[in-house]
Amino acid sequence: MTTRRAVAEAAGVSVRTVSNVVTGHHYVADDTRARVLRAIDDLGYRPSELARNLRRGRSGLLGLVLPDLDTPYFAELTRAFVEEGARRGVTVVIDQTDGDLARERQLIDRLGPGSVFDGLIVEALALHGDDLADLGPDRPLVFLGENVLAGHDHVMIDNRLAAREAVEHLIAGGRRRIAAIGAQADPGAGHRGPGTDVAAGASTFRLDGYRDALEAAGGVVDETLVEQVPGFRRADGAAAMARLLDSADPPDAVFCFSDPLALGALRTLLTRGVAVPDDVALVGFDDVEDGRYATPSLTSISPDKRAIARRALDLALAKIEGPEDDGESTASGSRRGRVVLAPHRLVVRESSGPAVTGPSTTA
């Protein structure tokens, strides 16, 4: 049976450092953490945390609360959390809210004395800061996504910058009439509804990034090229693309705010006999597996899902392990919370033509 000492020797670190990595302590250098995790994988080490958890009154369970489990992005993110949790000796349990305010709050309210979960990681769509005003800052709670809630730790990517990079790639490829599929009207507080995915929050930032790129290039945003959709599903992308092709002056490129939208748009383009990328270039967002195997393969913004999982787990486990807190405080002394940005990259594939210079990767 592999021990922590064996892992420490293989990684060239102390046993204490291995323990810090396993428990998700955030004061471990990234390269050291990576070395320890590689040793854990190579040796097949699996922490036996049951006795330690029982002594500390813990279950070893972390809840991951997501709005929609059948969305490809969330399915892939879930896998990252489950696998990264297992590396730390933690079991990640999944639940779904459909973006419903009452359901989001109900699950968070369960995180108290006697809870089966040691902590929660939540992608909340309907909650606002006032909805959580009664929660103490030390509750082991971490949020994901674009809906930043004051006083609580948060992990996200820079959606606005990522969207700008996607559109800049299209501009650099010589495209001039670039459409956007994914704008959304806010359906109102309380419920986003099944199928809206990361919708309202993500849509706002990605639309801003789209506008930033066009304006920086000296262009004027043509509002007739901005397609609003009810959700981030394939059917929504297909219908929006049909409307664009039926317009008086169709686009020569499209930036879709999710890969399912882009895959739906791609289907419409192909059935209409429009060549991709020769006639219309296409870029998606999320870099899900389906896009890599589409014909043509889909250029997409790729959030680092592993990094999102690692950093959210680090924040949650650090709160569980002890009272220390390096979050900033406001003038009144209340906790501001940490906002951690995970990396992203543009992965250039067949749907947008050849790679261009800039922050992109060809795959």
C-alpha positions as CSV (number, residue, x, y, z in Angstrom):
1,M,0.0,0.0,0.0
2,T,1.4,3.3,-1.1
3,T,2.0,5.8,1.8
4,R,2.3,9.6,1.9
5,R,6.0,9.1,2.7
6,A,6.5,7.3,-0.6
7,V,4.7,10.1,-2.4
8,A,6.9,12.6,-0.7
9,E,10.1,10.8,-1.7
10,A,9.0,10.5,-5.3
11,A,8.1,14.2,-5.5
12,G,11.1,15.4,-3.6
13,V,9.1,17.1,-0.9
14,S,8.2,16.7,2.7
15,V,5.3,14.6,4.0
16,R,3.7,17.8,5.3
17,T,3.7,19.2,1.8
18,V,2.0,16.1,0.5
19,S,-0.6,16.5,3.2
20,N,-1.1,20.1,2.3
21,V,-1.7,19.1,-1.4
22,V,-4.1,16.3,-0.4
23,T,-6.2,18.5,1.8
24,G,-6.2,21.4,-0.7
25,H,-4.2,23.9,1.3
26,H,-3.7,26.9,-0.8
27,Y,-0.2,27.8,0.4
28,V,1.5,25.4,-2.0
29,A,3.4,26.6,-5.0
30,D,1.8,25.6,-8.3
31,D,4.8,23.7,-9.6
32,T,5.2,21.9,-6.3
33,R,1.5,20.9,-6.3
34,A,1.8,19.6,-9.8
35,R,4.8,17.5,-8.9
36,V,3.0,16.0,-5.9
37,L,-0.1,15.3,-8.0
38,R,2.0,13.6,-10.6
39,A,3.6,11.4,-8.0
40,I,0.2,10.5,-6.5
41,D,-1.0,9.4,-10.0
42,D,2.2,7.5,-10.8
43,L,2.1,5.6,-7.5
44,G,-1.6,5.1,-7.4
45,Y,-1.9,6.7,-3.9
46,R,-5.4,7.1,-2.6
47,P,-5.6,9.0,0.7
48,S,-7.4,7.2,3.6
49,E,-9.2,10.2,5.1
50,L,-12.1,8.5,6.9
51,A,-10.5,8.3,10.4
52,R,-9.2,11.9,10.1
53,N,-12.6,13.2,9.0
54,L,-14.4,11.4,11.8
55,R,-12.1,12.8,14.4
56,R,-12.8,16.3,13.0
57,G,-16.5,15.8,12.7
58,R,-16.4,15.9,8.9
59,S,-17.9,13.7,6.2
60,G,-15.3,14.1,3.4
61,L,-18.1,15.1,1.1
62,L,-18.2,18.3,-1.0
63,G,-21.3,19.4,-2.8
64,L,-21.1,20.7,-6.4
65,V,-24.2,22.6,-7.3
66,L,-24.8,23.3,-11.0
67,P,-27.7,24.8,-12.9
68,D,-27.8,22.1,-15.7
69,L,-26.2,18.7,-15.7
70,D,-26.9,17.8,-19.4
71,T,-25.1,20.8,-20.8
72,P,-21.7,19.6,-22.3
73,Y,-19.7,22.3,-20.6
74,F,-21.1,21.4,-17.2
75,A,-20.7,17.7,-17.8
76,E,-17.0,18.1,-18.6
77,L,-16.6,20.5,-15.6
78,T,-18.2,17.9,-13.3
79,R,-15.7,15.3,-14.4
80,A,-12.8,17.7,-13.6
81,F,-14.2,18.3,-10.1
82,V,-14.8,14.6,-9.4
83,E,-11.3,13.7,-10.5
84,E,-9.6,16.6,-8.8
85,G,-11.6,15.9,-5.6
86,A,-10.5,12.2,-5.6
87,R,-6.9,13.4,-5.7
88,R,-7.5,15.2,-2.5
89,G,-9.4,12.4,-0.8
90,V,-12.7,14.2,-1.2
91,T,-15.9,12.8,-2.7
92,V,-17.7,15.4,-4.8
93,V,-21.5,15.0,-4.9
94,I,-23.5,16.7,-7.7
95,D,-26.9,18.4,-7.6
96,Q,-28.9,20.5,-10.1
97,T,-30.9,23.7,-9.6
98,D,-32.2,24.6,-13.1
99,G,-31.2,28.2,-12.1
100,D,-34.1,28.4,-9.7
101,L,-33.7,30.9,-6.9
102,A,-35.6,28.9,-4.2
103,R,-33.6,25.7,-5.1
104,E,-30.2,27.5,-5.0
105,R,-31.0,29.0,-1.6
106,Q,-32.4,25.7,-0.3
107,L,-29.2,23.9,-1.1
108,I,-27.0,26.6,0.4
109,D,-29.1,26.7,3.6
110,R,-28.3,23.0,4.1
111,L,-24.7,23.9,4.6
112,G,-24.8,24.4,8.4
113,P,-24.3,22.5,11.6
114,G,-25.1,18.8,11.1
115,S,-24.8,19.1,7.3
116,V,-23.8,16.0,5.4
117,F,-21.5,18.3,3.3
118,D,-18.3,19.9,4.6
119,G,-18.6,22.6,1.9
120,L,-20.4,23.6,-1.3
121,I,-19.2,24.9,-4.6
122,V,-22.1,26.5,-6.5
123,E,-22.7,28.0,-9.9
124,A,-25.6,30.3,-9.0
125,L,-27.7,32.0,-11.7
126,A,-30.6,33.5,-9.8
127,L,-29.0,34.5,-6.5
128,H,-28.0,38.1,-5.9
129,G,-25.9,39.5,-3.1
130,D,-28.9,40.5,-0.9
131,D,-30.1,36.9,-1.0
132,L,-27.0,35.8,1.0
133,A,-26.7,38.8,3.3
134,D,-27.5,36.6,6.3
135,L,-24.7,34.1,5.6
136,G,-21.5,34.4,7.6
137,P,-18.2,34.9,5.7
138,D,-16.6,31.8,7.1
139,R,-19.2,29.4,5.7
140,P,-17.3,26.9,3.4
141,L,-18.9,28.2,0.2
142,V,-17.3,29.0,-3.1
143,F,-19.1,30.3,-6.2
144,L,-18.4,29.7,-9.9
145,G,-19.4,31.6,-13.1
146,E,-20.2,35.1,-13.9
147,N,-22.5,36.0,-11.0
148,V,-20.1,37.4,-8.4
149,L,-21.6,37.6,-5.0
150,A,-20.0,40.1,-2.6
151,G,-18.3,38.6,0.5
152,H,-17.8,35.1,-1.0
153,D,-15.0,33.5,-2.8
154,H,-15.4,33.1,-6.5
155,V,-13.7,31.3,-9.4
156,M,-14.3,32.3,-13.0
157,I,-12.6,33.1,-16.4
158,D,-12.4,36.5,-18.0
159,N,-15.4,36.1,-20.3
160,R,-15.1,39.6,-21.8
161,L,-11.5,39.2,-22.7
162,A,-12.0,35.7,-24.1
163,A,-14.8,36.9,-26.3
164,R,-12.7,39.8,-27.5
165,E,-9.9,37.4,-28.5
166,A,-12.4,35.2,-30.4
167,V,-13.6,38.1,-32.5
168,E,-10.1,39.5,-33.0
169,H,-9.2,36.2,-34.5
170,L,-12.0,36.5,-37.0
171,I,-11.0,40.1,-37.8
172,A,-7.4,39.1,-38.3
173,G,-8.6,36.5,-40.8
174,G,-10.1,39.2,-43.0
175,R,-13.8,38.9,-41.8
176,R,-15.7,42.1,-41.8
177,R,-19.4,41.3,-41.2
178,I,-19.1,39.3,-37.9
179,A,-22.3,38.3,-36.3
180,A,-22.9,37.3,-32.7
181,I,-25.3,34.5,-31.6
182,G,-26.0,34.3,-27.9
183,A,-27.3,37.7,-26.7
184,Q,-30.0,37.3,-24.0
185,A,-32.6,39.4,-22.3
186,D,-32.5,38.8,-18.6
187,P,-35.5,36.6,-17.8
188,G,-35.7,38.2,-14.4
189,A,-34.6,37.4,-10.9
190,G,-35.8,34.1,-9.4
191,H,-35.6,31.7,-12.3
192,R,-33.5,31.4,-15.4
193,G,-35.2,28.2,-16.6
194,P,-33.9,25.0,-18.0
195,G,-31.7,25.4,-21.1
196,T,-30.5,28.9,-20.3
197,D,-27.2,27.3,-19.1
198,V,-24.7,30.1,-18.0
199,A,-26.9,32.3,-20.1
200,A,-27.6,35.8,-18.7
201,G,-24.3,36.5,-17.0
202,A,-22.1,34.9,-19.6
203,S,-24.1,36.5,-22.4
204,T,-23.5,40.0,-21.1
205,F,-19.8,39.7,-20.8
206,R,-19.4,37.8,-24.1
207,L,-21.4,40.4,-25.9
208,D,-19.3,43.2,-24.3
209,G,-16.2,41.4,-25.6
210,Y,-17.6,41.1,-29.0
211,R,-18.3,44.8,-29.1
212,D,-14.9,45.7,-27.7
213,A,-13.1,43.8,-30.6
214,L,-15.2,45.4,-33.3
215,E,-14.9,48.9,-31.9
216,A,-11.1,48.5,-31.3
217,A,-10.8,47.6,-35.0
218,G,-12.5,50.9,-35.9
219,G,-15.8,49.3,-36.8
220,V,-19.3,50.1,-35.8
221,V,-21.4,47.3,-34.3
222,D,-24.2,46.4,-36.6
223,E,-27.1,45.5,-34.3
224,T,-28.8,43.5,-37.0
225,L,-25.9,41.0,-36.7
226,V,-26.5,40.4,-33.0
227,E,-28.9,37.5,-32.6
228,Q,-30.8,37.0,-29.3
229,V,-31.5,33.4,-28.2
230,P,-33.7,31.9,-25.5
231,G,-31.0,29.5,-24.4
232,F,-27.5,28.1,-25.3
233,R,-28.8,25.0,-27.0
234,R,-28.1,23.6,-30.5
235,A,-31.6,24.3,-31.7
236,D,-31.2,28.0,-30.6
237,G,-28.0,28.3,-32.6
238,A,-29.6,26.6,-35.7
239,A,-32.6,29.0,-35.7
240,A,-30.4,32.1,-35.1
241,M,-28.1,31.1,-38.0
242,A,-31.1,30.7,-40.3
243,R,-32.3,34.2,-39.5
244,L,-28.9,35.6,-40.3
245,L,-28.7,33.8,-43.6
246,D,-32.2,35.0,-44.5
247,S,-31.3,38.6,-43.9
248,A,-30.5,41.1,-46.7
249,D,-26.8,41.2,-46.0
250,P,-25.6,37.9,-44.3
251,P,-22.4,37.7,-42.3
252,D,-19.1,36.3,-43.3
253,A,-18.3,35.1,-39.8
254,V,-20.2,34.2,-36.6
255,F,-19.1,34.2,-33.0
256,C,-21.3,31.9,-30.9
257,F,-21.5,32.3,-27.1
258,S,-21.4,28.5,-26.6
259,D,-20.3,25.5,-28.5
260,P,-23.8,24.0,-28.7
261,L,-24.9,27.3,-30.3
262,A,-22.1,27.0,-32.7
263,L,-22.8,23.3,-33.5
264,G,-26.4,24.3,-34.3
265,A,-25.3,27.1,-36.4
266,L,-22.9,24.8,-38.3
267,R,-25.7,22.4,-39.1
268,T,-27.8,25.2,-40.6
269,L,-24.8,26.5,-42.7
270,L,-24.1,23.0,-44.0
271,T,-27.8,22.2,-44.9
272,R,-28.0,25.6,-46.7
273,G,-24.9,24.8,-48.8
274,V,-22.8,27.5,-47.1
275,A,-19.1,26.5,-47.0
276,V,-17.4,26.7,-43.6
277,P,-15.0,28.5,-43.3
278,D,-14.7,29.7,-46.9
279,D,-18.0,31.5,-47.0
280,V,-18.7,31.9,-43.3
281,A,-16.1,31.4,-40.5
282,L,-17.4,30.1,-37.1
283,V,-16.1,30.3,-33.5
284,G,-17.7,28.8,-30.4
285,F,-17.1,29.0,-26.7
286,D,-16.4,26.3,-24.1
287,D,-14.2,23.8,-26.2
288,V,-16.4,20.8,-25.5
289,E,-15.6,17.4,-27.0
290,D,-18.3,17.4,-29.6
291,G,-16.8,20.5,-31.3
292,R,-13.4,18.8,-31.7
293,Y,-15.1,16.0,-33.7
294,A,-17.5,18.1,-35.8
295,T,-17.0,18.5,-39.5
296,P,-15.3,21.0,-39.8
297,S,-13.8,20.9,-36.3
298,L,-14.8,23.9,-34.2
299,T,-12.6,26.8,-33.3
300,S,-13.5,27.6,-29.7
301,I,-12.5,29.5,-26.5
302,S,-11.3,26.9,-24.1
303,P,-11.7,27.6,-20.4
304,D,-9.3,25.6,-18.3
305,K,-11.8,23.4,-16.6
306,R,-9.1,21.6,-14.6
307,A,-7.8,24.9,-13.3
308,I,-11.3,26.0,-12.4
309,A,-11.9,22.8,-10.4
310,R,-8.5,22.9,-8.7
311,R,-8.8,26.5,-7.6
312,A,-12.4,26.2,-6.4
313,L,-11.5,23.1,-4.4
314,D,-8.4,24.8,-3.0
315,L,-10.6,27.7,-1.7
316,A,-13.3,25.4,-0.3
317,L,-10.9,23.0,1.4
318,A,-8.8,25.9,2.9
319,K,-12.0,27.2,4.5
320,I,-12.8,23.8,5.8
321,E,-9.3,23.2,7.2
322,G,-9.1,26.4,9.3
323,P,-10.3,29.9,10.1
324,E,-7.5,31.7,8.3
325,D,-8.7,34.0,5.6
326,D,-6.7,36.2,3.2
327,G,-9.8,37.8,1.6
328,E,-9.8,41.5,1.6
329,S,-12.0,43.5,3.9
330,T,-14.2,46.6,3.2
331,A,-14.0,49.9,5.1
332,S,-16.7,48.6,7.4
333,G,-14.7,45.5,8.2
334,S,-16.9,43.0,6.2
335,R,-15.2,40.5,4.0
336,R,-14.9,41.3,0.3
337,G,-14.2,37.7,-0.8
338,R,-11.6,36.5,-3.3
339,V,-12.2,36.5,-7.1
340,V,-9.8,34.0,-8.8
341,L,-9.5,34.1,-12.5
342,A,-8.7,30.8,-14.2
343,P,-6.9,30.8,-17.5
344,H,-8.5,30.3,-21.0
345,R,-7.1,30.1,-24.5
346,L,-8.4,30.3,-28.1
347,V,-8.1,26.9,-29.8
348,V,-8.0,27.4,-33.6
349,R,-9.5,24.6,-35.7
350,E,-11.0,24.2,-39.2
351,S,-14.2,26.2,-38.8
352,S,-12.4,29.6,-38.8
353,G,-9.6,29.0,-41.2
354,P,-5.8,29.1,-40.5
355,A,-4.4,30.2,-37.2
356,V,-3.4,33.9,-36.8
357,T,-0.9,35.6,-34.5
358,G,-2.2,36.2,-31.0
359,P,-3.2,34.4,-27.8
360,S,-4.3,31.2,-29.6
361,T,-3.5,27.6,-30.0
362,T,-4.0,25.4,-33.1
363,A,-5.4,22.0,-32.4
